């Protein structure tokens, strides 16, 4: 009996230890304290990148205008050569200008990667969601299909479902501050997995923003979501130039 009681005490002690969430709560509190400054720093760096990209857009425009002017000037010089036969120096000068422009095109940032910003478009209903029968990948496919349903085939791929991480960190332009819909907002992975849940095919609940939850900062994000009817957040990725156009004030009609 003494051995039995000892084993029972060990079982109870270990069970209490396993269920003790003090450590997790402490880590979460530290995370909640550390994240706001990081979010602020991230926002500042994003603003700097956007400013740099905006300046590059201006450089590209100036280079395009300069190339067009150079092409016209080359044509005029060629005509002068044919008519006068005395424009060799001018032709050589234009050739050097052309070489200079070609060199500028190879500068980092003037070509290659394009900085894109997701813009909020709408929400789309997704019916019959069941994490006990569907993997995260299958649910993500439903969210993506809902956002693209009914769109013309030629523009369908321009719209996608926002990632949960994009929603949590408010990386989507024009995203509402609060979920005012009567259904939870779900984002695709990455950043979609919530608390561990053995009943789920993928091993965890989903993260989401319930109705009336504040989206900004992610503090109101639910980590135990298992809803049958949800909403996908649909976005379009715009280049920096297109993003600036959406922010430009409308010109007044005369």
Buried (B, 14 or more C-beta within 10 A) or exposed (E): EEEEEEEEEEEEEEEEEEEEEEEEEEEEEEEEEEBEEEBEEEEEEEEEEBEEBBEBBEEBEEBEEBBEEBEEBBEEBEEBBEEEEEBEEBEEEBEEBBEEEEEEEEEEEEEEEEBBBBBBBEBBEBEEBEBEEBEBEBBBBBBBEBBBBEEEEEEEEBBBBBBBBBBBBBBBBEBBEEBEBEBBBBBBBEBBBBEEBEEBBBEBBBBBBBEEBBBBBBEBBBEEBBBEEBBBBBBBBBBBBEBBEEEEEEEEEE
